[in-house]
Amino acid sequence: MKVGIVGASFARAAYLPALRHVPGAEVIALASGRLDSARSAAAEFDIPHAYDDWQAMLDGQRLDLVLIATPTDLHAPITLAALEQGAHVLCEKPTAMDAAEAEQMLEHAEALGRLHMIDHELRFNPNRAKVASMIAAGELGEIRHVNIANIGASWADPASRPKGDWWSLAEHGGGRLGANGSHQVDMMRWWLGPVASVVGQALTVIPDRRDKKTGEPWTATADDLAYFTLEMQSGALAQVFMSGVAANNIGNLTQVFGSKGTILLDNDDEKLLFAKAGGSFEDITQPDPNADLPGLNKGIWNVSVVGALRELSSAITDGRKLKAGATFFDGLANQRVLDAVKQSTASRAWVDLPAERQ
């Protein structure tokens, strides 16, 4: 299976180490906006072809699978072009700039009969899969509410981001809502089913910034703080609060409250705790068999990519549909939620969502 990658940074951190543990995967080309980055990653991982133009890579190589890890505004054009060239696609999150682009990506992939995946890699994390199975089996009873807090200090200093950092620019699809909120929305839909209604805000708390090397002033336009409440079709409420502008790192905390029990999960130590109603919390942490694979970078994001890429590669090789993971169907549904948060920011009101396609 011939693989091409667009975007060198995440490729180096996650894709390329993971692909060494995916049977049959051969990375033959890598493209990046900077040729030196593409060449450096290619040399490190023995990739024969490096490009500074993703279209040139697609035109010059016959690829079975294209992995896309670029600024969000490039997701749709690269996806559509890769699909046209005959490749299956894994695209990073958030899916696209808006639901219209996400729908175009989905419809094109389906029309051409290509496999499609959004890299919500935590669907392949054993702890989160355990929560999903417990909810589905009724072990927590009726899920009444979920609280998620993701709070850090990485954007708190006005000089913490370089000038032109795409993660801080709305025109490139940056911001906490897309970077982290997309994962939280996907997890809630995976665990609890479709979202019925949304209220929230995506805010730029520190717009006035300075380049961390030169001190040159510049303006951030993407959200550095976002929060929202999801009313699920099941009746459960999910509250998510994300900030990159706190004075201290608190990390990512997830709490699931059901009528028969409670789940606690902390990303810092990855301990999964469960208590039956009226009982004490017990450690039910699930080990990840991929965590000790050689060459992987540490952390659940880098480790979980192995499972995502193995499933996608296996489906391509076997000519079957995906058995696990988030597809472009999920990507569109997730994108509609993110769009609704932005709409709610402007209207300061709840936004009802259309029924999800099956």
Secondary structure as UniProt FT lines:
FT   STRAND          2..6
FT   HELIX           8..10
FT   HELIX           11..15
FT   HELIX           16..19
FT   TURN            20..21
FT   TURN            23..24
FT   STRAND          26..31
FT   HELIX           35..44
FT   TURN            45..46
FT   STRAND          49..51
FT   HELIX           54..60
FT   STRAND          65..68
FT   HELIX           72..74
FT   HELIX           75..84
FT   TURN            85..86
FT   STRAND          88..91
FT   HELIX           99..112
FT   STRAND          116..118
FT   HELIX           121..124
FT   HELIX           126..136
FT   TURN            137..140
FT   STRAND          143..151
FT   TURN            154..156
FT   TURN            158..159
FT   TURN            163..164
FT   HELIX           166..168
FT   HELIX           170..172
FT   HELIX           177..181
FT   HELIX           182..192
FT   STRAND          195..203
FT   STRAND          208..210
FT   TURN            212..214
FT   STRAND          217..219
FT   STRAND          225..232
FT   TURN            233..234
FT   STRAND          237..243
FT   STRAND          251..258
FT   STRAND          261..266
FT   TURN            267..270
FT   STRAND          271..276
FT   TURN            277..278
FT   STRAND          282..283
FT   TURN            289..292
FT   TURN            294..295
FT   HELIX           300..318
FT   HELIX           328..347
FT   STRAND          351..352
//
